[in-house]
Amino acid sequence: MRNQTGGGRPSAFDTQGIGSSEHFASSQSNNSNMVTIAMGMAMVVILFGVVVLIASFMEEAYRPLLVDLLAVGPVTAIGFILAGSGLYLQGMIATQPHPRLRRTVRMLALVLLALGLATLAHGSLYALGWVPVDVAHPVSALVIPPLLAIAFITVALALLLHDWRLLGGYYPAEYLCFVLLAMSAIPLVGYIYGVNQFLYLDFYLPVPWLSCTVFALLGTALLMARPGHALMAVIMRIAPGGQMLRRLLPQTLLLLLAFSLLLNWGLARGWILPELLLPTLTLVNGVIIVFIFWGSASRLDSEYGERTRNAQKLAETSALLNAVSESTSDPIFVKNRQGLMIFANPATLGKLGKTWEETMYRASRELFLVPEEAEQIDQDDRRVMASGKPEKLEQSIHLPEGVVTFQTAKVPWFGKDGSVQGVIGISTDISERKQAEDVLRQRESQLEKMVVQRTALLRELTNHLETVREEEKRAIARELHDNMGASLTAISMHLEGVYQVLPTDEKWLDRKSRMQALMKSLVATTRRIQTELRPNTLDLFGLKAAITEQLDELQERTGIACRASLPDEDVAVGHEMEIAIYRMLQEMLNNVSKHAKASKVDVILDVDEDHVALTVRDDGVGISEDRRDNHKTYGLRGLRERATYFGGEVDIRSTPGSGALITVSLPIRPAGAAQP
């Protein structure tokens, strides 16, 4: 059934197109098996010839046991070996064509032809009486029945013309094989019915029945060696004609032979009159033929009815699937194992911009514009067929309408025998979706870029505010040192003069001690506030001295045992980073004193060429996971913000009840490097 749309494109599931590869594969398998059988029969012929040659050299005592083998003769045995060898090589040529094999077959056939001509000429001299026959003396070994010599000539010609074809498509070798079968059948019929005329054929030596059997075997094997030739193809086809021939031919021959033998047996015993033999044979043969052909016709009629019903069901299914294939907007296609397009629905043809005639049995490189894309498609097809598993693929292809992105589901196409015959694909045009995804991805990229820029601005603002705050702290600390410190020193000096004029009674001595303690506390508080606002030690002596001073102050104020591990050399990381490290250490020690309930704390400062790491470890109650992940905890959040500004990170490790370990790692920027 052909669809008129799409330039004569076949229907969606036309078995003539898609199923042909399965039939071809099955036919190839049957042909290969037939050639193998023919080669086995050739080996039997060769072995038979070798056995006859060996028997010809046996001692006289064994010759009565080998009468049938010795009747064949050594010359005939040599001919059988030559014919079997040529036939075996012809079978090899069918599977592995090679010029050397062809030359060898021709040479064997020519030798066999020469042997047949020589024996025919020599035997003709005896047949014509030109050479007298002396029964008392053995005749020449070259003397064989003319029928066998002609049979050898026929086999040689069949080997020489085995693959030669006439213009009409016919092979002369096949007809020579049927002639050989007919010649071998004449003596066999003579042996079956006891007719000496068929055994001698006007020659003084009979044709051995083993020789006739071997020639029949050779004729059959020569036909089977080329099952694809015209006459053998009729028998090998799965069509009704081939099935009928394979079924009827053996039955008819066997039944006719059986009834003929039965009639001959009755004639020999006098049960059938000689004048009734021919009418009886005609009547019985007619009944047999009518019975066999009538039964075969009934079977063919039944099979035809079943095929008609199956064809109707297949047509309905094909019509339904064809309607689905025709109406869908998704391209559907089928390729064979060679990667050739054997089916394409209208959507596929529309995308390719081709008719079915321009697409049918074309490779990918002939259908697509860009060779690289076609090669990628073929690679995907081969991978799916090799794995036997379905795959979903995505590829952008240049088509006449432009660049189109397809999402294709490819599945292997399995034949009836389970072998992979090709690949089936269904594609979906996802170009619009891909464009939307690209736009969304571009917007996401722009949003991410905007977030990075805003984050950088916020960090710059935070750094500016931190710098302003540090400057304000520095100014306040300077004011406390310069003004408040000077004023407190002056007051203390004036009070020393006042203390000297005070009375010496107990009342004034108590007031003096209170005033001195109050002044001392006021000075200490002023110094502590000044140090917290801006440590002079950091400005005067550097980071190491500031860390040591901070730990001494913590130990004096809280009683926590503090230990520091600092580099031997001076730490040069820049003024801003020194302040940041100092403030982060200040925050971590403040957390230890307020929340850790620790008895000791270790501070480790490591500096290498690229990084500076500050580690604080305590033996307190630890930090819970909720508190570590809580972004509203200003102390830990301040640590992370300061570290992030310098491109560093904060690592908090803690087990409740076993203390905490906080590490701040900061990269050291080269001089003049830009801020993140």
MIPAFI-60065 format. One line per 5 residues: number of its first residue (from 1); their letters; for each residue x, z, y of C-alpha. Coordinates in nm, 2 decimals, m for minus. Example, Ala and Ser with C-alpha at 12.3 -4.5 7.8 and 13.67 -1.06 7.14 Angstrom:
BEGIN
1 = AS = 1.23 0.78 m0.45  1.37 0.71 m0.11 .
This chain:
BEGIN
1 = MRNQT = 0.00 0.00 0.00  0.14 m0.10 0.34  0.05 0.04 0.68  0.01 m0.23 0.95  0.12 0.01 1.23 .
6 = GGGRP = 0.49 0.06 1.31  0.60 m0.29 1.22  0.49 m0.30 0.86  0.61 0.05 0.78  0.51 0.19 0.44 .
11 = SAFDT = 0.27 0.47 0.39  0.39 0.82 0.42  0.46 0.88 0.05  0.49 0.53 m0.09  0.63 0.57 m0.44 .
16 = QGIGS = 0.76 0.22 m0.43  1.01 0.33 m0.17  1.09 0.69 m0.24  1.04 0.69 m0.62  1.25 0.38 m0.68 .
21 = SEHFA = 1.57 0.58 m0.67  1.44 0.82 m0.94  1.35 0.52 m1.16  1.69 0.36 m1.09  1.87 0.69 m1.19 .
26 = SSQSN = 1.66 0.71 m1.51  1.73 0.35 m1.59  2.10 0.39 m1.53  2.11 0.69 m1.77  1.92 0.50 m2.04 .
31 = NSNMV = 2.16 0.20 m2.00  2.46 0.43 m2.03  2.33 0.58 m2.35  2.26 0.24 m2.49  2.62 0.12 m2.42 .
36 = TIAMG = 2.75 0.44 m2.58  2.55 0.37 m2.90  2.68 0.01 m2.90  3.04 0.14 m2.88  2.97 0.37 m3.17 .
41 = MAMVV = 2.84 0.08 m3.38  3.15 m0.11 m3.29  3.36 0.17 m3.43  3.16 0.16 m3.75  3.24 m0.21 m3.78 .
46 = ILFGV = 3.61 m0.15 m3.73  3.62 0.13 m3.98  3.43 m0.08 m4.23  3.69 m0.36 m4.19  3.98 m0.11 m4.24 .
51 = VVLIA = 3.81 0.03 m4.55  3.77 m0.32 m4.70  4.14 m0.40 m4.63  4.25 m0.08 m4.80  4.02 m0.15 m5.10 .
56 = SFMEE = 4.18 m0.50 m5.14  4.52 m0.33 m5.21  4.38 m0.09 m5.47  4.49 m0.10 m5.83  4.29 m0.30 m6.10 .
61 = AYRPL = 4.16 0.03 m6.25  3.96 0.10 m5.93  3.84 m0.25 m5.86  3.52 m0.23 m6.09  3.41 0.06 m5.87 .
66 = LVDLL = 3.46 m0.14 m5.55  3.29 m0.46 m5.64  3.07 m0.47 m5.33  3.36 m0.40 m5.09  3.59 m0.65 m5.27 .
71 = AVGPV = 3.32 m0.91 m5.24  3.36 m0.90 m4.86  3.72 m1.02 m4.88  4.03 m0.94 m4.66  3.98 m1.23 m4.43 .
76 = TAIGF = 3.62 m1.13 m4.35  3.75 m0.77 m4.30  4.01 m0.89 m4.04  3.73 m1.08 m3.86  3.52 m0.76 m3.85 .
81 = ILAGS = 3.81 m0.56 m3.70  3.86 m0.83 m3.44  3.49 m0.85 m3.36  3.45 m0.47 m3.35  3.75 m0.42 m3.12 .
86 = GLYLQ = 3.62 m0.68 m2.88  3.28 m0.53 m2.88  3.42 m0.18 m2.82  3.62 m0.31 m2.52  3.31 m0.48 m2.38 .
91 = GMIAT = 3.14 m0.14 m2.38  3.43 0.00 m2.19  3.41 m0.28 m1.94  3.04 m0.19 m1.87  3.15 0.16 m1.76 .
96 = QPHPR = 3.50 0.09 m1.63  3.55 m0.27 m1.52  3.92 m0.37 m1.54  4.08 m0.71 m1.54  4.32 m0.61 m1.82 .
101 = LRRTV = 4.03 m0.51 m2.05  3.86 m0.85 m1.98  4.18 m1.03 m2.07  4.22 m0.84 m2.39  3.86 m0.91 m2.49 .
106 = RMLAL = 3.91 m1.29 m2.43  4.23 m1.28 m2.64  4.05 m1.11 m2.93  3.75 m1.35 m2.90  3.99 m1.65 m2.91 .
111 = VLLAL = 4.17 m1.52 m3.21  3.83 m1.46 m3.38  3.72 m1.81 m3.28  4.03 m1.96 m3.43  3.98 m1.75 m3.75 .
116 = GLATL = 3.62 m1.88 m3.77  3.71 m2.24 m3.72  4.00 m2.22 m3.97  3.78 m2.07 m4.24  3.50 m2.31 m4.16 .
121 = AHGSL = 3.73 m2.61 m4.19  3.89 m2.47 m4.51  3.56 m2.39 m4.67  3.42 m2.73 m4.58  3.69 m2.90 m4.79 .
126 = YALGW = 3.57 m2.70 m5.09  3.21 m2.76 m5.00  3.26 m3.14 m4.97  3.45 m3.15 m5.30  3.76 m3.28 m5.13 .
131 = VPVDV = 3.95 m2.98 m5.29  3.86 m2.93 m5.66  3.75 m2.58 m5.76  3.92 m2.43 m6.06  3.73 m2.14 m6.19 .
136 = AHPVS = 4.02 m2.02 m6.39  4.24 m1.98 m6.09  4.15 m1.79 m5.77  4.07 m1.99 m5.47  4.25 m1.95 m5.13 .
141 = ALVIP = 4.19 m1.62 m4.94  4.08 m1.83 m4.64  3.78 m1.96 m4.84  3.47 m1.77 m4.73  3.11 m1.89 m4.72 .
146 = PLLAI = 3.05 m2.13 m4.43  2.77 m1.90 m4.31  3.02 m1.62 m4.25  3.26 m1.86 m4.07  2.98 m1.98 m3.84 .
151 = AFITV = 2.88 m1.62 m3.78  3.24 m1.54 m3.67  3.23 m1.84 m3.44  2.90 m1.71 m3.30  3.04 m1.36 m3.24 .
156 = ALALL = 3.35 m1.50 m3.07  3.14 m1.72 m2.84  2.91 m1.42 m2.76  3.21 m1.22 m2.66  3.35 m1.49 m2.44 .
161 = LHDWR = 3.02 m1.56 m2.27  2.90 m1.19 m2.27  2.87 m1.16 m1.89  2.82 m1.53 m1.81  2.48 m1.61 m1.65 .
166 = LLGGY = 2.31 m1.94 m1.60  2.14 m2.03 m1.27  1.80 m1.93 m1.40  1.92 m1.57 m1.46  1.96 m1.61 m1.84 .
171 = YPAEY = 2.26 m1.51 m2.05  2.36 m1.75 m2.33  2.53 m1.46 m2.51  2.19 m1.30 m2.58  2.06 m1.61 m2.75 .
176 = LCFVL = 2.38 m1.63 m2.96  2.31 m1.27 m3.07  1.96 m1.37 m3.18  2.11 m1.67 m3.37  2.35 m1.43 m3.54 .
181 = LAMSA = 2.07 m1.19 m3.64  1.88 m1.49 m3.78  2.18 m1.61 m3.98  2.24 m1.26 m4.12  1.87 m1.23 m4.21 .
186 = IPLVG = 1.87 m1.53 m4.44  2.10 m1.38 m4.71  1.94 m1.04 m4.67  1.60 m1.19 m4.75  1.75 m1.37 m5.04 .
191 = YIYGV = 1.88 m1.03 m5.18  1.54 m0.87 m5.12  1.34 m1.14 m5.30  1.61 m1.25 m5.54  1.63 m1.61 m5.41 .
196 = NQFLY = 1.97 m1.75 m5.50  1.93 m2.05 m5.27  1.94 m1.81 m4.97  2.26 m1.64 m5.11  2.47 m1.95 m5.19 .
201 = LDFYL = 2.33 m2.20 m4.93  2.48 m2.49 m5.13  2.81 m2.32 m5.17  2.98 m2.19 m5.48  3.04 m1.84 m5.34 .
206 = PVPWL = 2.75 m1.61 m5.24  2.73 m1.44 m4.91  2.80 m1.07 m4.97  2.51 m0.84 m4.86  2.75 m0.60 m4.69 .
211 = SCTVF = 2.88 m0.89 m4.47  2.53 m0.98 m4.38  2.45 m0.62 m4.29  2.77 m0.59 m4.07  2.68 m0.91 m3.89 .
216 = ALLGT = 2.33 m0.78 m3.82  2.49 m0.47 m3.69  2.72 m0.67 m3.47  2.44 m0.88 m3.33  2.24 m0.57 m3.24 .
221 = ALLMA = 2.54 m0.40 m3.09  2.62 m0.70 m2.88  2.27 m0.69 m2.73  2.28 m0.32 m2.67  2.62 m0.34 m2.50 .
226 = RPGHA = 2.45 m0.51 m2.20  2.11 m0.35 m2.18  2.06 m0.48 m1.82  2.06 m0.85 m1.92  1.75 m1.05 m1.92 .
231 = LMAVI = 1.61 m1.02 m2.28  1.73 m0.66 m2.33  1.59 m0.56 m1.99  1.24 m0.65 m2.12  1.28 m0.40 m2.41 .
236 = MRIAP = 1.44 m0.13 m2.19  1.18 m0.14 m1.92  0.93 0.15 m1.88  0.66 m0.10 m1.80  0.38 m0.15 m2.05 .
241 = GGQML = 0.54 m0.47 m2.18  0.86 m0.30 m2.27  0.68 0.00 m2.42  0.45 m0.23 m2.63  0.75 m0.43 m2.75 .
246 = RRLLP = 0.94 m0.12 m2.86  0.64 0.02 m3.04  0.50 m0.29 m3.21  0.82 m0.48 m3.31  0.95 m0.22 m3.57 .
251 = QTLLL = 0.60 m0.15 m3.70  0.51 m0.51 m3.75  0.84 m0.60 m3.92  0.83 m0.30 m4.15  0.47 m0.35 m4.25 .
256 = LLAFS = 0.51 m0.73 m4.31  0.83 m0.67 m4.52  0.66 m0.39 m4.72  0.35 m0.60 m4.81  0.57 m0.90 m4.88 .
261 = LLLNW = 0.77 m0.70 m5.13  0.46 m0.56 m5.28  0.32 m0.91 m5.33  0.65 m1.03 m5.47  0.65 m0.73 m5.71 .
266 = GLARG = 0.29 m0.81 m5.82  0.39 m1.18 m5.87  0.69 m1.09 m6.09  0.46 m0.88 m6.32  0.19 m1.15 m6.33 .
271 = WILPE = m0.07 m0.95 m6.14  m0.09 m1.22 m5.88  m0.12 m1.59 m5.96  0.14 m1.82 m5.79  m0.13 m2.04 m5.64 .
276 = LLLPT = m0.28 m1.73 m5.47  0.04 m1.59 m5.33  0.04 m1.80 m5.01  m0.33 m1.73 m4.92  m0.29 m1.37 m5.00 .
281 = LTLVN = 0.02 m1.34 m4.79  m0.15 m1.52 m4.50  m0.46 m1.30 m4.53  m0.26 m0.97 m4.55  m0.02 m1.06 m4.27 .
286 = GVIIV = m0.32 m1.16 m4.05  m0.49 m0.83 m4.12  m0.17 m0.63 m4.05  m0.11 m0.82 m3.72  m0.47 m0.78 m3.61 .
291 = FIFWG = m0.47 m0.41 m3.70  m0.14 m0.33 m3.52  m0.23 m0.53 m3.21  m0.58 m0.39 m3.19  m0.45 m0.04 m3.21 .
296 = SASRL = m0.19 m0.11 m2.95  m0.45 m0.27 m2.73  m0.66 0.04 m2.76  m0.37 0.26 m2.67  m0.28 0.04 m2.37 .
301 = DSEYG = m0.64 0.05 m2.26  m0.64 0.43 m2.28  m0.31 0.45 m2.09  m0.44 0.20 m1.83  m0.75 0.41 m1.77 .
306 = ERTRN = m0.54 0.72 m1.74  m0.30 0.54 m1.50  m0.60 0.42 m1.30  m0.73 0.77 m1.26  m0.38 0.90 m1.17 .
311 = AQKLA = m0.34 0.61 m0.93  m0.67 0.70 m0.76  m0.56 1.07 m0.73  m0.22 0.96 m0.60  m0.39 0.73 m0.35 .
316 = ETSAL = m0.61 1.01 m0.23  m0.31 1.25 m0.20  m0.11 0.98 m0.03  m0.38 0.90 0.21  m0.41 1.27 0.31 .
321 = LNAVS = m0.03 1.31 0.34  m0.01 0.98 0.52  m0.28 1.10 0.77  m0.08 1.42 0.83  0.25 1.22 0.87 .
326 = ESTSD = 0.09 0.96 1.10  m0.08 1.21 1.33  0.19 1.47 1.38  0.42 1.44 1.68  0.71 1.59 1.49 .
331 = PIFVK = 0.96 1.34 1.34  0.95 1.34 0.96  1.21 1.15 0.76  1.36 1.11 0.41  1.71 1.00 0.31 .
336 = NRQGL = 1.86 0.91 m0.03  2.19 1.04 m0.16  2.38 0.76 0.02  2.24 0.88 0.35  2.01 0.58 0.40 .
341 = MIFAN = 1.67 0.62 0.56  1.40 0.55 0.31  1.10 0.70 0.50  1.03 0.76 0.86  0.69 0.85 1.02 .
346 = PATLG = 0.58 0.69 1.35  0.72 0.99 1.55  1.06 0.92 1.41  1.04 0.55 1.48  0.92 0.63 1.83 .
351 = KLGKT = 1.22 0.86 1.90  1.46 0.60 1.76  1.30 0.32 1.95  1.30 0.10 1.64  1.06 m0.07 1.40 .
356 = WEETM = 1.05 0.02 1.03  1.22 m0.30 0.94  1.51 m0.20 1.17  1.52 0.15 1.02  1.47 0.10 0.65 .
361 = YRASR = 1.78 0.15 0.44  2.00 0.20 0.75  2.27 0.47 0.78  2.29 0.72 1.06  2.57 0.53 1.24 .
366 = ELFLV = 2.33 0.23 1.27  2.04 0.43 1.40  2.20 0.66 1.66  2.38 0.57 1.98  2.68 0.81 1.96 .
371 = PEEAE = 2.90 0.79 1.65  3.00 1.16 1.67  2.64 1.27 1.66  2.57 1.04 1.36  2.87 1.18 1.18 .
376 = QIDQD = 2.75 1.53 1.24  2.40 1.44 1.11  2.56 1.30 0.79  2.77 1.61 0.74  2.46 1.83 0.77 .
381 = DRRVM = 2.28 1.61 0.52  2.57 1.62 0.27  2.60 2.00 0.30  2.23 2.05 0.24  2.24 1.82 m0.07 .
386 = ASGKP = 2.56 1.99 m0.20  2.42 2.35 m0.16  2.07 2.27 m0.28  1.93 2.51 m0.02  1.72 2.44 0.30 .
391 = EKLEQ = 1.88 2.49 0.64  1.75 2.50 1.00  1.98 2.31 1.24  1.98 2.25 1.62  2.14 1.94 1.77 .
396 = SIHLP = 2.12 1.74 2.10  2.11 1.37 2.04  2.14 1.07 2.27  1.82 0.86 2.22  1.68 0.56 2.42 .
401 = EGVVT = 1.46 0.81 2.62  1.76 1.03 2.70  1.93 1.34 2.56  1.68 1.52 2.33  1.74 1.86 2.16 .
406 = FQTAK = 1.59 1.89 1.81  1.54 2.19 1.58  1.54 2.03 1.24  1.45 2.19 0.90  1.63 2.00 0.63 .
411 = VPWFG = 1.55 2.06 0.26  1.70 1.90 m0.05  1.48 1.64 m0.23  1.48 1.71 m0.60  1.39 1.45 m0.86 .
416 = KDGSV = 1.19 1.51 m1.18  1.51 1.60 m1.37  1.60 1.86 m1.12  1.89 1.66 m0.97  1.92 1.62 m0.59 .
421 = QGVIG = 1.80 1.27 m0.49  1.84 1.31 m0.11  1.72 1.52 0.18  1.39 1.56 0.36  1.38 1.66 0.73 .
426 = ISTDI = 1.12 1.77 0.98  1.23 1.78 1.35  1.08 1.95 1.65  1.16 1.85 2.01  1.27 2.17 2.18 .
431 = SERKQ = 1.42 2.00 2.49  1.17 2.17 2.73  1.23 2.51 2.57  1.61 2.46 2.59  1.58 2.37 2.96 .
436 = AEDVL = 1.37 2.68 3.02  1.63 2.89 2.83  1.91 2.73 3.04  1.72 2.81 3.36  1.66 3.16 3.25 .
441 = RQRES = 2.02 3.20 3.14  2.13 3.07 3.48  1.90 3.32 3.66  2.03 3.60 3.44  2.39 3.49 3.53 .
446 = QLEKM = 2.30 3.49 3.90  2.13 3.83 3.87  2.43 3.97 3.68  2.66 3.83 3.96  2.44 3.99 4.22 .
451 = VVQRT = 2.44 4.32 4.04  2.82 4.31 4.02  2.85 4.23 4.39  2.60 4.51 4.48  2.79 4.75 4.25 .
456 = ALLRE = 3.12 4.66 4.41  2.96 4.72 4.76  2.82 5.05 4.65  3.16 5.15 4.51  3.33 5.05 4.83 .
461 = LTNHL = 3.07 5.25 5.02  3.12 5.55 4.79  3.50 5.52 4.84  3.45 5.50 5.22  3.23 5.80 5.21 .
466 = ETVRE = 3.48 5.99 4.99  3.76 5.89 5.23  3.56 6.01 5.53  3.48 6.33 5.35  3.84 6.38 5.26 .
471 = EEKRA = 3.94 6.32 5.62  3.67 6.56 5.74  3.80 6.82 5.50  4.15 6.76 5.62  4.04 6.80 5.98 .
476 = IAREL = 3.85 7.12 5.90  4.15 7.25 5.71  4.38 7.17 6.00  4.14 7.34 6.24  4.13 7.65 6.01 .
481 = HDNMG = 4.51 7.65 5.99  4.59 7.58 6.35  4.31 7.77 6.53  4.16 8.02 6.29  4.50 8.11 6.14 .
486 = ASLTA = 4.66 8.15 6.48  4.37 8.36 6.60  4.38 8.58 6.29  4.75 8.63 6.33  4.71 8.73 6.70 .
491 = ISMHL = 4.43 8.97 6.61  4.64 9.12 6.34  4.93 9.17 6.58  4.70 9.33 6.84  4.56 9.56 6.58 .
496 = EGVYQ = 4.91 9.68 6.49  4.94 9.80 6.85  4.60 9.96 6.83  4.69 10.14 6.51  4.98 10.32 6.69 .
501 = VLPTD = 4.76 10.48 6.95  4.48 10.59 6.72  4.46 10.96 6.64  4.61 11.09 6.32  4.31 11.27 6.19 .
506 = EKWLD = 4.15 11.16 5.86  3.85 10.98 6.03  4.07 10.73 6.22  4.30 10.68 5.92  4.01 10.58 5.70 .
511 = RKSRM = 3.89 10.33 5.97  4.25 10.19 5.99  4.26 10.12 5.62  3.92 9.95 5.62  4.02 9.73 5.92 .
516 = QALMK = 4.34 9.63 5.74  4.16 9.55 5.42  3.90 9.35 5.60  4.16 9.16 5.79  4.35 9.09 5.47 .
521 = SLVAT = 4.03 8.96 5.30  3.95 8.74 5.60  4.30 8.59 5.59  4.27 8.53 5.21  3.93 8.37 5.24 .
526 = TRRIQ = 4.04 8.15 5.52  4.35 8.04 5.31  4.13 7.97 5.00  3.88 7.76 5.20  4.17 7.57 5.36 .
531 = TELRP = 4.32 7.51 5.02  3.99 7.39 4.87  3.93 7.16 5.16  4.28 7.01 5.17  4.56 7.15 4.96 .
536 = NTLDL = 4.88 7.15 5.17  5.08 7.16 4.85  4.95 6.81 4.75  5.06 6.67 5.09  5.39 6.86 5.10 .
541 = FGLKA = 5.51 6.88 4.74  5.30 6.62 4.54  5.06 6.61 4.25  5.26 6.82 4.00  5.29 7.12 4.24 .
546 = AITEQ = 4.92 7.09 4.34  4.82 7.10 3.97  5.04 7.40 3.90  4.90 7.58 4.21  4.54 7.51 4.10 .
551 = LDELQ = 4.60 7.65 3.75  4.77 7.96 3.89  4.48 8.02 4.13  4.23 7.97 3.83  4.42 8.21 3.61 .
556 = ERTGI = 4.45 8.47 3.89  4.08 8.44 3.98  3.92 8.42 3.63  4.19 8.56 3.39  4.18 8.24 3.18 .
561 = ACRAS = 4.52 8.16 3.03  4.63 7.83 3.18  4.91 7.60 3.05  5.03 7.27 3.20  5.22 6.98 3.04 .
566 = LPDED = 5.35 6.76 3.32  5.60 6.48 3.34  5.96 6.56 3.42  5.99 6.29 3.68  5.79 6.28 4.00 .
571 = VAVGH = 5.44 6.12 3.98  5.40 5.82 4.21  5.05 5.68 4.17  4.95 5.64 4.53  4.79 5.88 4.78 .
576 = EMEIA = 4.43 5.79 4.70  4.48 5.83 4.33  4.66 6.16 4.37  4.36 6.29 4.57  4.12 6.15 4.30 .
581 = IYRML = 4.31 6.31 4.02  4.33 6.64 4.20  3.96 6.64 4.27  3.87 6.54 3.91  4.09 6.82 3.78 .
586 = QEMLN = 3.93 7.06 4.03  3.58 6.96 3.90  3.68 7.00 3.54  3.84 7.34 3.60  3.53 7.44 3.79 .
591 = NVSKH = 3.32 7.35 3.49  3.55 7.55 3.26  3.52 7.86 3.48  3.14 7.83 3.52  3.02 7.71 3.17 .
596 = AKASK = 3.29 7.70 2.90  3.34 8.08 2.85  3.69 7.99 2.75  3.99 8.21 2.71  4.25 7.94 2.75 .
601 = VDVIL = 4.28 7.59 2.90  4.55 7.32 2.86  4.61 7.05 3.12  4.82 6.75 3.02  4.93 6.47 3.26 .
606 = DVDED = 5.08 6.16 3.11  5.21 5.87 3.32  5.35 5.54 3.19  5.41 5.20 3.35  5.04 5.10 3.35 .
611 = HVALT = 4.82 5.40 3.31  4.79 5.77 3.41  4.60 6.00 3.18  4.47 6.35 3.27  4.35 6.56 2.98 .
616 = VRDDG = 4.18 6.91 3.00  4.13 7.10 2.68  3.96 7.44 2.64  3.85 7.67 2.36  3.51 7.75 2.50 .
621 = VGISE = 3.15 7.69 2.38  3.18 7.31 2.42  2.95 7.05 2.58  2.62 6.96 2.41  2.54 6.59 2.35 .
626 = DRRDN = 2.23 6.61 2.58  2.45 6.74 2.86  2.71 6.47 2.81  2.45 6.19 2.82  2.26 6.35 3.11 .
631 = HKTYG = 2.33 6.14 3.42  2.18 6.40 3.64  2.47 6.63 3.57  2.66 6.58 3.89  2.99 6.71 3.78 .
636 = LRGLR = 3.03 6.47 3.49  2.87 6.19 3.68  3.12 6.24 3.97  3.40 6.22 3.72  3.27 5.89 3.58 .
641 = ERATY = 3.21 5.74 3.93  3.56 5.83 4.05  3.72 5.69 3.73  3.51 5.37 3.75  3.61 5.31 4.11 .
646 = FGGEV = 3.97 5.30 4.00  3.89 5.08 3.69  3.93 5.37 3.45  3.71 5.56 3.20  3.62 5.91 3.10 .
651 = DIRST = 3.62 6.01 2.73  3.44 6.34 2.64  3.48 6.48 2.30  3.33 6.81 2.21  3.20 7.00 1.91 .
656 = PGSGA = 2.96 7.29 2.00  3.14 7.62 1.95  3.49 7.45 1.92  3.57 7.37 2.28  3.59 7.04 2.47 .
661 = LITVS = 3.84 6.77 2.53  3.80 6.56 2.85  4.04 6.27 2.91  4.05 6.06 3.23  4.24 5.73 3.19 .
666 = LPIRP = 4.32 5.53 3.51  4.52 5.21 3.55  4.80 5.22 3.80  4.75 4.93 4.05  5.05 4.75 4.18 .
671 = AGAAQ = 5.12 4.80 4.55  4.88 4.61 4.77  4.63 4.54 4.48  4.27 4.49 4.58  4.00 4.74 4.51 .
676 = P = 3.75 4.65 4.23 .
